[in-house]
Amino acid sequence: MLNDTYRKQLEKPIHWFLKYFPSKIKNIGFKEDVMRNLIIDFKEGKDVGYTVSDTVSKYMNEHFDCKNLVFACVPASSPQRQELRFKDFSRRVCQQTHALNGYWHIQVMKERAISHKDKEKAEEILDKECIWYDTAYWREKNVICFDDIITQGTNYARFATQLENMGANVLGGLFLARTHYKVDEPYGIYKE
């Protein structure tokens, strides 16, 4: 169950670029398998040919005034994953869009529960002992959030709420992929 604060975040514009089929979904076609592998590569820190950063940058340049925007990635579950997945990616996106890079104003301090795998520890996702925020930096900033996969949207909503509690204005979220369980589900804006 999402609380009203999180639901408010999910009512903002949200866009994803690919469909992600979890590994338990076996009957997918070649196209879906290629998407799955690209997403896995990205999660492992491989933006082959800058495919993801180019796609995200193009979308941002077409839909936002990026000069007045901070690009912020939802924190990963460990310092190593945060750096591997988002450090160079954020730099490339911000170079191509002229957005401000929020990467340097959020630091994952230690490994924490991966919320989609450990539901009981999900609230640790933004535990102040695990994540450091440059709280003064976020005040009065317009922010677009990015994460690799959206399933229910809880991690994104929690992160966006945390930024807004520091005085930011979160405009919405971008995601490399949305979890799908059927091949024929449409692409588009996330609304449940």
Disulfide bonds with the S-S distance in Angstrom:
none
